[in-house]
Amino acid sequence: MEAYYTDDYVTIYHGDSRVIWPQLERSQLLLTDPPYGIEYNAQAQNLPGSTKRADISGDDDIALARWLCSMLWMVDDAVIFGANCFPGLLPHRGRWVCWDKRTMPAADKMLGSPFEMAWMNKRSGYDRMIRKLHGGVVNADGGKRVHPTQKPSGLFMAIMGEIFPEAETVVDPFMGSGSVLLAAKRENRKAVGIEIEEQYCEAAANRLRQGVLDFAT
Ligand SMILES: C[S@@+](CC[C@H](N)C(=O)[O-])C[C@H]1O[C@@H](n2cnc3c(N)ncnc32)[C@H](O)[C@@H]1O
């Protein structure tokens, strides 16, 4: 299989993760933000002042989330963002990470959700809170966003550093603009990313070449 991009830490594959991921070696940590199967409405997100949005490939079909939940044998630990959209597909109770993305505690009524949830395949321990400022859909990123649902790499750095300090290898089969990969590289972990849209493979490769962390880090 030919990689789209490689460096000392990161490998990117362009294509369908349902084809590519089963051919790869196991990783210690799955850290991913898949299509949630919620028919993400790009037009509704194109509010005045916001960065222009596009549709998310695969978000009209819950089958991708179902497939992802059937692939946990490929990893030791897993963190799946948006899993609160498909709780019935999760294999067991697990634990949750709450990403508090308010710009400040007083911003409970910000435009968009003040927090997001990620499921962890942990049977013990506690639910966790990660606070990384984001600011919602309007001007959250000063126009620097290269993907419609881009998450800050600082969020993923915090999850790796605070919850999974032992994980040396990371996989993101729905990598989008590569925020997880950028975080892994900064945290000195080896990472593999897969993305079906070539424009986002290119955007991720550019971000990795520049090595610049994004907004809200
Ligand atoms: C929610 S976005 C991830 C955004 C990412 N967290 C970021 O910060 O940029 C999910 C991504 O999965 C990609 N995708 C959808 N179906 C896929 C598939 N079958 N294989 C690989 N990637 C896929 C979409 O194109 C989209 O970029």
The ligand as a Gaussian input file, in Angstrom:
#p B3LYP/6-31G(d) Opt

LIG

0 1
 C      -15.489000      14.611000      11.523000
 S      -14.305000      14.601000      10.262000
 C      -12.742000      14.589000      11.138000
 C      -12.195000      15.981000      11.424000
 C      -10.870000      15.951000      12.166000
 N      -11.054000      15.603000      13.560000
 C      -10.132000      17.287000      12.098000
 O       -9.764000      17.860000      13.132000
 O       -9.906000      17.761000      10.982000
 C      -14.432000      12.956000       9.625000
 C      -13.615000      12.702000       8.375000
 O      -13.787000      11.328000       7.975000
 C      -13.672000      11.287000       6.559000
 N      -14.243000      10.020000       6.073000
 C      -15.556000       9.719000       5.863000
 N      -15.704000       8.459000       5.451000
 C      -14.456000       7.918000       5.405000
 C      -13.949000       6.631000       5.084000
 N      -14.768000       5.632000       4.699000
 N      -12.611000       6.423000       5.153000
 C      -11.766000       7.418000       5.524000
 N      -12.186000       8.667000       5.841000
 C      -13.519000       8.917000       5.796000
 C      -14.423000      12.530000       6.084000
 O      -14.028000      12.914000       4.775000
 C      -14.006000      13.551000       7.173000
 O      -12.900000      14.328000       6.757000

